[in-house]
Amino acid sequence: MVVALGLALPSIAVGIRRLHDTGRSGWWFLISLIPLIGGIVFLVFCANDTKPETNQWGPPAK
């Protein structure tokens, strides 16, 4: 339980950073709270390629 709590915040931060890399707002992370469908949609968002241009959150990670 301690490990799960310790990994929760970094996991959320990585998910939001990945959404920013694909040109989406971090608020899209909340879609993962919808049972089954939300997780699938979030997975598809994270699987998209990084946008090569600079967005409002900064330069691309690649």
C-alpha positions in Angstrom: 0.0 0.0 0.0 2.9 2.4 0.8 4.5 1.6 -2.6 1.2 2.2 -4.4 0.8 5.6 -2.7 4.4 6.5 -3.4 4.1 5.7 -7.1 0.7 7.3 -7.7 1.9 10.9 -8.0 4.8 10.2 -10.3 2.5 8.1 -12.5 0.0 10.9 -12.8 2.8 13.3 -13.6 4.1 11.0 -16.4 0.6 10.6 -17.8 0.0 14.3 -17.9 3.4 14.9 -19.5 2.6 12.4 -22.2 -0.7 14.1 -22.9 1.2 17.4 -23.2 3.6 15.8 -25.7 0.7 14.8 -27.9 -0.8 18.3 -27.8 -3.6 17.6 -25.3 -4.4 19.3 -22.0 -3.5 17.4 -18.8 -7.2 17.5 -17.9 -7.7 14.6 -20.4 -6.1 12.4 -17.7 -9.4 12.5 -15.9 -11.0 10.4 -18.7 -9.1 7.4 -17.3 -11.5 7.5 -14.3 -14.3 6.3 -16.5 -14.4 2.5 -16.1 -13.1 0.5 -19.1 -13.7 3.0 -21.9 -11.8 5.8 -20.2 -8.7 3.6 -19.8 -8.8 2.5 -23.5 -9.2 6.1 -24.7 -6.3 7.2 -22.4 -4.2 4.4 -23.8 -4.9 5.5 -27.4 -4.0 9.1 -26.5 -0.7 8.0 -25.0 0.1 5.8 -28.0 -0.1 8.7 -30.4 3.2 10.1 -31.7 4.7 13.2 -30.1 3.9 16.4 -32.0 7.2 17.8 -33.5 6.3 21.4 -33.0 6.5 23.4 -29.7 3.2 23.7 -27.9 2.0 25.9 -25.0 3.6 23.5 -22.5 7.1 23.7 -24.1 9.3 22.0 -26.6 8.7 18.4 -27.5 10.5 15.6 -25.5 12.0 14.1 -28.6 
